[in-house]
Amino acid sequence: MLLKRSLIICGAFLIVAWIVILIYYHLGRPPNQGELYSQAAPGQKAGGGRFGNIVNEVMRVANEFEAELESQKKILLQIQSRRSLWEDNKEGVSAAKPKSQAEHSAPVVIPILVIACNRVTVKRCLDKLIEHRPSAELYPIIVSQDCGHKETAGVIASYGSQLTHIKQPVLSDISVPSQHKKFQGYYKVSRHYRWALNQVFNTFSYSSVVVVEDDLEVASDFFEYFRALHPILNSDPTLWCVSAWNDNGREGYVDPGIASLLYRTDFFPGLGWMLTKDLWAELEPKWPASFWDDWMRLPDQRKDRSCIRPEISRTLTFGRKGVSLGQFYDKYLRFIKLNTEYVAFTKTDLSYLDKKKYDENFEKQVYDAPAVTVEELQSGKLSGPGPFRVQYSSPDSFKTLARNLGVMDDLKSGVPRAGYRGVVSFLLCGKRIYLAPPAGWTQYDPSWS
């Protein structure tokens, strides 16, 4: 608007200046004979002839110039009359901008990748995912199927547009060492994981994903759990995954009164877990040919990073048969308690999971707890809810104590299941127990396996 007004004024000024120059030119030049006769014609009105025409043109242009100035003046007055209101609005918009951006910023999309093969019971998994999913747009379900099993493919296809069905294109057997022939299934699973995760991150271009096997049932707050922990995983370099699983989460070994309680763990749990694209970019080039989950638990992959896991599991496995041939299922996994109390994690203060704060509180809770023996625990003579600490000093003593206490006794690269800084936390007869190494623990010994 201001630029247009300036151009109009400058143009009018140039026109008037040019006309004035012409007037002076004509007034200073001697008239020719024709012009003299024209000026002396009888009855000619004053201002007639060449000079009169020039004066009339000047007056016309001047009048137009004056009218344009008047029009521009009115526009300027309108602008000035609204300037203060515009400035007030500008300050208000500037002050409210961060809030407006926060309100209208698009929430992060967190896809769910279901790893499937030849279980028609994948229906149970998918039914629960769809039942508890708060938004199809924010939580798209991608089912990646290996094996080429037609009946399972039919079950997946029956969900139509509620999910995306992708199929592993390579179904051939894998050449494996002779001593690993019975582990062919583990090689195929690892190949499938690599292909499926590449699809999620490189083809669909998602920035994170929650991986679910086809034999898992999810809790009602499964999506809420991962939504709340997504920003923490992205911002904390000491974390590398979030898992919905507690390896020692059997009925009687967890406290149902603290369904909102979360832990840091040095053990990679799997069984419903979230990772980021950045982590996949780190892992994919060296992804193993088989036994991918145990490979994840090696020091070279973990790099002293931890995962977040819940007190009460947000997934439940119902798949006794699989490549693992039901290992641990009958003794532990089928007794895992699935959470039934919905927790609004996105409205919960989770700052206690910050490593520095967590470590200070965790060490104090563990080593301020009185040390007791398994016999004292089993006698039932200990009063109070605990916590109590049972100490181990070697892999053998850990395994013996774990078996006697009823928790999982295996170690991977020295890390106990659900352990953090060597400590396994669980409930026993209603009392909080810490199965812990001596005070002053510094690092895991990978030879403890």
N, C-alpha and C positions, 0 to 999 in steps of 0.2 A: 504493500500500500504506500509506504513512504517513498520507495524507489520510483513508483509510478508517478507520484505527485511531483517529485523533483525533476523527472524527465519532461513533464508537461510544462512546468514553469520555465525550464531552461530553453525548451523549444520555442515557447511564446516570446521569450526575451530575444532570441536570435532573429526571429521574424521581424519584430519591431525594429531591432537594430539595423537590419538589412534595409528596411523601408526608409528609415531616417537617412541612411547613406545615400540611397537613390534620390531622396528629396534634395539633399545638399548638392548632389551631382548635377541634377537638372537645373537647380537654381543658379548654379555657377556657370553653366554652359550657355553661350549666346544663342538666342532662338533663331531658327531658320525662317525663311520667308513665309512658308506655309503656316508655321506656328504663329507668326505675327498677325497674319490675316485672320487666323482663328481667334486670337485674343481680341482683335479689334472689331469683330463682327458686330453689327448693330443689334441691340436688344439682348446681347449675351448677358446672362446672369453672373453676378459676382461669384467667383469660385469656379467658373466653368473652364473649359479648355483643359490642356494637359495638366496644369498645376492643380486645378480643381479636382480632377480625377484622382490625382495622387493623394491629395488631402483627404478626399472621401474614403480612399482605401485605407489610409492610416487610421482614420477614425473608426472604420469598421473593425479592423484588426485589434485596435485598442479596446473597443467595447467587448469583443470576444475574449480578449485577454483578461479584462476586468471581471467578466462573468466566470471565467475559469478559476480566477483567484478566489472569488466569492465561494464557488463550489468547494474548492480545496480547503478554505477556511472552515466551512461547515463540517467537513470530514475530520479536520484536526480537532475541532471542538468536541465531536463525538468520541474520538479516541481519548482525549484528555478527560472527558467526563467518566470514562470507564476504566481509566488507568489504575485508579486506586483499588477498584473492585478486582481487576485482573491481578494486581500484585498480591492482594489478600488470598485469592484463590491459588496463586502460584505457591505461596508459602504453605498453604494447607495441603496441597498435593505433594509438595516436597516432604513435608513432615509425615504424611501418611503413606508414602511410597513403599517403605520397607514392609509395612503391614499388608498393603495391597498385594505386593509381590508374594509374600508368604501365603496369603489366603488363596491366590490364584495360581501358584506354582503347581505344576503337574506332579502328583505323587509318583514315586518310583515304581516301576513295574517289576514284580518279582515272579518270574516264571517257575513252574513246578515241573521238573523233568522226572517222569516215571520210567524206570528201567524195566522193561518187560521181555518175556521170552515165550514160554509155553504153558503159562498158568492161566486157565480160564477164570480162576478165582481173582484175577486182576480186577474183576467187577467189584469186589468188596472194597478194594483200595480206591477205585475211581468213584464209587458211590459216596464214600465218606469225604473224599476231597471235594466233590461237587456239593455235597450237603453242607459242609462247613465253609465253603469258599464265599467270602463276602462280596467279591467282585470278579467277574470273568475277565474284565479288561485289565485289572491290576494284577491278577494271578492267572495268566494263561497256562493251561495244562498241555504239556507236550509229552506224548507217550512214544518212546523209542522202543521198537520191537526188534529183537533178534530172533533167530531160530526158524522163522518162516512158518510158524505153527498156525494153520488155517483157522482152527476153532478160536484160538486166542485173538487172532486178527479180526474175526467176526464180532467178538465181544467188544473190542475196542472201537470198531467201525460203527457199532450200534449207538454210540454216543454222539455221532454226527458232529455238528459245529460246536459242541460243548468243549471239544479238545482238538488238538492237532496230532495226527497219527503219522509218524515217520518210521521208515523201516531200514534197518541195517542192510546195505546192499551186498556185503560179502558174508556168505554163510558157510564157506568151505572150512574143512578141518585145518588146523594149524600144525605145522611141523614142530614137534617138541622133542626134548631129550627123551631117550628111551625110559629113563626112570620116572618121567613125568607123564607117561601115557594116560595114567588114571586121572590126571589133573587137566585133561584137555578142556574141561568145562571152565576152569579158572582162566585159561588162556583166552577163551572166547569171551568171557565176561569182561576181561581187561580190554580186549579189542573193541568190544561194544561200548564200554564207558568212554574210551578215547574218541570214537566216532561220534557218539551222542553229544558229548560235551563240546566238541568242535562245531557241531550243528547249532547248538544253543548260542555259543559265543561268536562264532565266525560267520555262520549263515543267517541266523536270526538276529545277531548283534545285540544280545542282552548283556548287561553289565554285571549281573549276578544270577544265581540260580539255586533253587533248593532241590536236591536230588532225593528221590523216594524210590525204593524198590517196590516191585509189584505185589509183595506180600506184607505190606505195612498198612495198618489202619491208623488214621490220624485223629487227634483229640479236637474238641470244638474250638480251642484257642490256638491251634497249630499256626494259622495264618497270622494271628495277632502277635504271637511269639516271635516269628521271624521278621515281621514288620518292625517291631520295636528294636530288635537287635541288629537290623541291617545297617543303620548309621554307625553303630558302635564298631561293627566289623570293618566298615570302610575307613574309619578314622583311627583305629588303634593298631599300630604295626606289630604289637606283641600278640595279636590274635590272628589266626588263619582260617578258622571255621566256626560255625555255630551249629550245634547238634541238638536234636530234639530228644536224644536218647540218654538214659542213665543205665550203665551196664549192671549196676547193683540195685536197680530200681524195683525190686520185687516187693510184693505186698508184705508188710511187716518190717521192711528195711528202709522205708521212706516215711517221712512225716506228712500225713495228709493235711495237717493244719498249716503248713507253710508251702502251699502249691505255687506261690509266687517266687520262691527262693531259687536263685541261680548260682552256679559255681563256675570258676575257671578250672579247666582240666588239661593236663599235659598229654592225656591219652586221646588219640583220634577215635571218636565213638562211631561215626558213620550213622547208618539207620535213620535217615532223615536229616540231611545236613546241608548247610549253605556255604557256598564259596563264591569268590569274585572272579571276574575276568582276568584281573591282574595276577591272581594266584594261578589260574589255569595257564596263562602265558609263561609262568615260571615252571610249572610242572609238565606241561604237554611235551616239550622237546625230549624229556627223559622218561616219559611214561613207561612203566614196566610191561613186559609181555604177559605177566600173570601175577596173581596175588597182590593186586593193586592196593588193597586196604592195609596189609601188613607193610608194604613198601612205604605207604604214607606215614607209618609210625617210626620209620628209621630217622636217626638224627639228621642225616643229610637233607631230608625233606622238611622235617618239623622245624629245624633251626631254632630251637628253644621257644617256639611260639605255642600258644595255647588255644583251646577251643572253649566256647561257652556251652554248658550243659545244664539241664534242669534238675531239681530235686526229684520231681515226678515226671516221668517220660511223657512226651507229647506224641509218641508213636508206639505202636504195639505190633509185633511180628506174629503172623499166623501161618508162616510158611515153614513147616517142619522139613519138607523135602526140597532139596535144591543141590547146588554143586557142593555145599559143605556137608551134605548127607546128615543134616540135623544136628551138627556138632553144637553142644551146649543147650540145644532147644529143650529137651525133656527135663534137664536139671535146673536150668535158669530162665531161659528166654520166655517160655510159655507162662511164667508166673509174673512177668513184668506188669506193674500196675500202670494202666493208662489214666492220665489225668481226667477228672470229671468236673472239676470246678473251673469255670471260665475266669481267666485272669486278664484284666485290661492292662497288658504290659506297656502299651504305648502311653498310658497315663501314669505309669509307675516310675519312680525315681530309681534309675539303674546305675547311678554314678558310683555305687559301691564296687562295681566291677572293674573300675580303673585299677590297673596293675599295682601301682604304688600303694593306694589306699587299701586294696584288697589284700596284698601281701602282709601289710602291717597288722591288719585285723585278724587275718587267717593264722598267722604265726602265733599271735597272742592267744587266740582261742584254743589252738591245738596244744601249745606247750605250757599254758597256764592250767590246763586240765590235769587232774591227778592221774598218775600212772597206775594201772591196775593189771592184774593177770586175767587170762581167760577163765581160770578156775573161779576167781572172785566174781566175774561177770555171770558165769553159769550158775553160781550158787544162789543168786538172787538176793544176796545180803547187802548189796550196795544200795544206799538210799539216795533219793533225789534223781532228777531226770538226766544228770550228767551236765556237760560232757565228761567222758572218761577217755583216757589214752592207753592204748596197748602198743607196746614198742617192739619193733623187729630190728634186726641188725644184719641179716644176710638174706639171700634169695630163698634159702631153704626155710629159715625161720618165718619169712613172710608167707610162704606157701602153706606151711603148717598152721600158722595162726589164721590165715584166710579160710582154710578148709574148716577149721574148728568154729570159726565165727559165721560161716555160711556165705561168705562173699566170694567173688570170682578170684581164683588164685594164680592166673597166668600173668606173665610179664612180657612186654614187647620192648626190646632194647632197654630193659631195666625199668620201664614205666608200668605201674600197675593199672589195671582198668579203673577208670573214673578217678585216678589219682592226680593230685596236684602237689608239687614239691615233695613227692614221695608219700603223701598222706592220702588215705582212702577214708572218706566220711560216710557213715551210714547209721541207721537206727537198729538197735537190738533190744528186744523186750522193752520198748518204749524209751530207751536211753540213747543219747547221742554218743557214738563211739568214733574215735580217730585211731585207725591203724597206721602208725607213724614210725619213721626212722628216728634215730636219736636227734636231739637238738643240735643245730649247727649244720644241718644238711646243706650241701652246696650244689651237687649235680648228680644226674643218673649215671649208673654204670651199665653201659650197653651189654656187658657180658652177663648181666642178670636176665636170663631168658628161660 
